[in-house]
């Protein structure tokens, strides 16, 4: 079963560790693992970590320079896709297709011109926040804000988008950028429901009813996201699967069944969070992806539902937003 994975952090990990081998490395994702796991389109997340960058745009562009070097080095094996027509154009080329994504758009620093420049570079999926407040919104996090007590956790959970955030979302709609609500505050999520003209996604979020982590979606959110035509990518992170038993295939199946029961089969998608997660993982890297597909078959998911999870639902959103 071919797979569209809506989120990974591999590129930043490679840059931080000085790894330039994209064919065979020790990360959860490389070209060999993607081929073995039957990757169709892999989202490459460019993560802007505020404690390192302080949302300096020029510093963020260093990640782009590193990635561009990798793309050039492996140009005979990889291709960047920006639309469904390009996906269809290259699907039989033998090249691994990648879609570029931003995780946290804080580095745009209140500038729609920078947002447009990032679109022009090639980003087609953008999450508004990570765990930190930025110029557009607030993140949901279990981290205690600096200088505050444990009782002050989630002080911005119900806060919505900032005024510039609403302006940015409207512009992203105009450009044709898929907006990603993973990490966004609950209040921000509901603003997206009101503002977005079409579907948006939670690229790597699970079900809060199954695992109570604040990064997961409530049942009300799942229903609203489904009604909007969006999808939620199953996250393989242990803390988001089962805080006691960790990242197991059985735990993943429980989340997928809950998504199905609450939001219907059209919300199902994959967002592994590869190389952004750690701890014991029953699926340790992308080469093992088909083990989850076999588990879905065994659990009673239909062929249609598995195809929708694997790639068809994500492709529908791509077509709706990117064209």
Buried (B, 14 or more C-beta within 10 A) or exposed (E): BBBBBBBBBBBBBBBEEEBEBBEEBEBBBBBBBBBBBBBBBBBBBBBBBBEEBEBBBEEBBEBBEBBBEBBEBBEEBBBBBBBBEBBEEBBEEEBBBBBBBBBBBBBBBBBBEBBEBBBEBBBBBBBBBBBBBBBBBBBBBEEBBEEEEEEEBBBBBEBBBBEBBBBBBEBBBEBBBBBBBBBBBBBBBBBBBEBBEBBBBBBBBBBBBBBEBBBBBBBEBBBBBBEBBBBBBBBBBBBBBBEEEBBBBEBBBBBBBBBBEBBBBBBBBBBBBBBBBEEEBBBEBBBBBBEBBEBBEEBEBEEEBBBBBBBBBBBBBBEBBBE
